[in-house]
Amino acid sequence: MKHAKLILILLLTLLPLSVLAPDSLEKHDPFDLLHEMRQHLIRNDKAAYRENYIPFKRALAQLESSNDWTRFNVYGYIGKYQFGQDALEATGFGHVNFETFIQDPGTFSEREQEQAMDRLLKLNEQVLRTYIHRYVGHKVLDSITITRSGLLAAAHLAGPGNVKRFLESEGTFNPKDRMGTRLSDYLSGFASVN
């Protein structure tokens, strides 16, 4: 519904231009122009994410563990980014487990945690690629602008599957973690990190 409104607004904006300057728009289909604008927005969002990748990771680590690579919690999450066992498995660090880490955080060094986080972000970005292209720049819950960094932070909190469900439901499905942090909190809080 929101997409249809956006297209209608753009068409109503472009239609008077075609009457006033028929030669300038004669060769351009308004839908091509809309597609080009969308691609430009997505490229800019990706460039901003890449440019601010390190500050993005620092902000995420600060929120997850106060940037303490030796931290763990009672729910079984470990390290600077509070990895769960599923994330460890997905990133090639499945040999690391909660009990071993508590006894010796060196079994999953800070450097390894950075490697795992880089892999996890790439994996989540790949899983969410269609949603990134579809939703970046749109607003959800009337206040949250969707960005790549917001989506990836939310995926770290709740998993990419829950991010997809959140977007498909236009925010009505909004899970929270055991600490009470909602998916929308990360989506909003990290929207401007890039």
Residue pairs with C-beta under 8 A, 6 or more apart in sequence:
2 138
7 31
7 34
10 30
10 33
10 34
11 30
14 25
14 30
14 33
15 30
17 24
17 25
18 25
18 26
38 137
41 136
41 137
42 132
42 133
42 136
42 137
45 132
45 136
45 137
45 147
45 148
45 194
46 148
48 147
48 148
48 149
48 194
49 56
49 147
49 148
49 149
49 152
49 194
51 194
52 149
52 193
52 194
55 193
56 149
56 152
56 153
56 190
56 193
56 194
57 114
57 117
57 121
58 67
59 190
59 193
60 81
60 117
60 153
60 156
60 190
61 67
61 80
61 81
63 189
64 80
64 81
64 82
64 156
65 71
65 79
65 80
65 81
65 82
67 80
68 80
69 79
69 80
69 105
69 109
69 110
69 113
70 79
70 105
71 78
71 79
71 80
71 82
72 78
72 79
72 98
72 101
72 102
73 82
75 178
76 84
76 85
76 98
77 83
77 84
78 96
78 98
78 101
78 102
78 108
79 101
79 105
79 108
79 113
80 110
80 113
80 114
80 117
81 113
81 116
81 117
81 120
81 156
83 91
83 93
83 96
83 113
83 116
83 120
85 94
85 97
85 98
87 116
87 120
88 94
88 96
88 116
90 119
90 120
90 123
91 115
91 116
91 117
91 119
91 120
91 123
92 116
92 119
93 108
93 112
93 116
96 107
96 108
96 112
100 107
101 107
101 108
108 116
120 156
121 152
121 156
124 152
124 155
124 156
124 160
125 132
125 148
125 152
127 155
127 160
128 151
128 152
128 155
128 160
128 163
128 164
131 151
131 163
131 164
131 167
132 148
132 151
134 167
135 146
135 151
135 167
136 146
136 147
136 148
136 151
137 145
137 146
138 145
138 146
139 145
139 146
140 146
140 166
140 167
140 170
140 171
140 184
140 187
141 170
141 171
141 184
143 188
144 150
144 171
144 184
144 187
144 188
144 191
145 191
146 167
146 187
146 191
147 190
147 191
147 192
147 193
147 194
148 194
149 190
149 191
149 193
149 194
150 186
150 187
150 188
150 189
150 190
150 191
150 193
151 163
151 187
152 190
153 186
153 187
153 189
153 190
153 193
154 162
154 163
154 166
154 183
154 184
154 186
154 187
154 190
155 162
155 163
156 186
157 177
157 181
157 183
157 185
157 186
158 166
158 175
158 177
158 183
158 186
162 173
162 175
162 183
163 183
163 187
165 173
166 173
166 174
166 175
166 183
166 184
166 187
171 184
174 182
174 183
174 184
175 182
175 183
176 182
176 183
